[in-house]
């Protein structure tokens, strides 16, 4: 082996290796002592401890534990039932996080390659993490390059698609650099390790993605806003309410603490947090049936809201393999002649590269031809062939290398196929045998052309059509030639695929931002340009999803609102992505969108039940600071009310099928439904408390009537959400109504209620009638306001969009004017 001319500048101390024998054991130990080991320095998943701590010590949980401590200190143990929600929410979040982590770690372990190194004159197989600087690796067909290296001896073809995004194999010879993360397609070589650990090219890209990515979830942001807003108001409201009841009304310490905690618990939508976790956890389990791993509970929501989806060609539209599209016989030959010759060649040749494998897949029959001599494919020759007894010699490969100066007669024809994004092989024959040194005879006669292209996934056209029908704009972003990618996308049925751009012509971020809105297909895209494209789309108000499988995709995947990786791709891509397609099949994506829509639409409906309680509890808590009456509810009563009018119904309604498109803002949609019932509830309870003495009611009677009013208003809202009724909703509504009557009759003492007297009924019946009419009118008014607001919002958004487009047009005009 010859020592490569290209040496790494500034090599760290340590005796250089003998390239004939590799490093000695002593040299290896010296480098280990110096820390020059290829330790895995890529992106790591969180530890199980980190996941559990993140799900346990949340603002929401801490708040509830403090309230539970107060109730515990005064000995009211029955009012601690609300802690069940807190523990359930923590367990679900931790379980899903650990499950995703273990799956990703298992994928990484399975895909972690071994490497063969030359040490002490012998080849040894070691773990990638045990490579040291200057190790001499032996690399052959099918192996992944696990550390940047310089070829010392040999010649290989390398697929760098996971690094650069370009799928065409690149020939590498002695002195050339091999980048970690790429694969050997054909040939073998010895290569000296140049970089280790974080210095490797793949790790340098991956390290740029080591920042915390916030979940892009409107539901999560809405819940955070509600909980944090209430969190800052809870403490002063709770202190004022407790002070009033203990110091002014002279309630006992136990009664004052219990009623204050009841008011504060009512303000926190703890069940909504749990419901959200359960709904998305169910989505995770459902999607696992479609070989989809969800790493972020809220990412299905993000994908359901996506309006731009950026696709990588390989792994999404194509399978990553080649296929024979067409045989083109030349003058004097037929397709049958080509079929017989190609079948014979494939049966005797051992070539293993993408084009040869495509021909193998097409011509699988047996042959009676007997080979007398074979020549395997090499990247230097660019052809392979065989001589057959009584049939002559047949050669297959690149036309320029086979026919040399005589290729001009076929150049125009082959370029026409190349313009369609296809590779063209030439099949030629001669009656002569191979000459010494395996050189080609001069009298080769062209038999025909073989048109080969990337194999399009069978399900790709249907998947692309689904997203187009759903109003999602598709952008194909690839490292391959733009013309090739455009033709493949057109074959797959992507609308606008003929509108392509060579990203190598985009010089500035402004150029990239303008191009991403204008074109559908992009070729020759660098990792940084992918990131620029995603950022530009987000700045223009789009919700962006990104698919990818390579290290070159990591930066864009991390930036996207929802990122999808293929399990067959790099560790870094899988780790930073929200979704991992375990079978690397893009056809699972429509099901993910459907799950997201079911989750969002059902959560919007169920969240109305929770926020109703939050709104009326907050308003009542503030009002009772200034009223001379005690807060009418106990925690156990609110648990009873919440279970039957909120908890059970919301969970059942939230898990129903629902494929409606997501419309409007989550918080706006929820408040529109919950506010009328909350206001109705406040008025009912206020009436009972303000007129307690004139009506001659005791505190226990007012508390019981308040519970009944709360149930009535809750059932009215539930009725509205169940319309139109089906069998499930009918049974649900009837069962909850029956459960209330059974609970009141048989468990009255447990829920701190008293029997209805004549005087109570005299007050209750007309009050409920008035409240029903009031709630119906308020609902009608809110619907009218929401409709008016939505129209205005859409009008403003359309105006802003046109203004942005006009602004871009003016910029492009000025730029073109300056160039001219």
Protein Blocks (a to p, Z undefined) as FASTA:
>chain_A
ZZdfbdcehiaedddddfknopafklmmmmmmnopacbdfbdcdddfklmmmmmmmgfkl
mmmmmmmmmmmmnopaklmmmmmmmmmmmmmmmmmmmmmmmmmmmmmmmmmccddddeeh
iacdddfklpcehiacdddehiacfbdcddfbdcddddfklmnopabdcdddehiacdeh
iacfbdcdddddfbgcjlpmklmmmmmmmccdddddfklmmmmmmmmmmmmmmmmmmmmm
mmmmmmmnopafklmmmmmmmmmmmmpcfklmmmmmmmmmmmmmmmmmnopacfbfklmm
mmmmpcbdcddfehplpnoiacdfbdcddehiafklmmmmmmmmmmmpccdcfklmmmmm
mmmcccfbdcfbdcdddfklopacdddehkbpaddddfklmnmmmmmmmmmmmmmmmmno
pacddddddfbdcdehiiacfkbccfbdcdddddddfklmmmmmmmmmnopacddddfbd
fklmmmmmmmnopghklmccdfklpmbfklmmmmmmmpmbdghiafklmmmmmmmmmmno
pacddddfbfklmmmmmmpmbdcddfklcfklmmmpmbdcfkopaklmmmmmmmmmmmmm
mmmmmmmmmmmmmmmmmmmmmmmmmpmbdcfbdfklmmmmmmmmmmmmmmmmmmpccfbd
cedjfklmmmmmmmmmmmmmmmmmmmmmmmmmmnopafklmmmmmmmmmmmmmmmmmmmm
mpccdfklmmmmmmmmmmmmmmmmmmmmmnopacddfklmmmmmmmmmmmmmmmmmmmmm
mmmmmmmmmmmmmmmmmmmmmmmmmmmmmmmmmmmmmmZZ
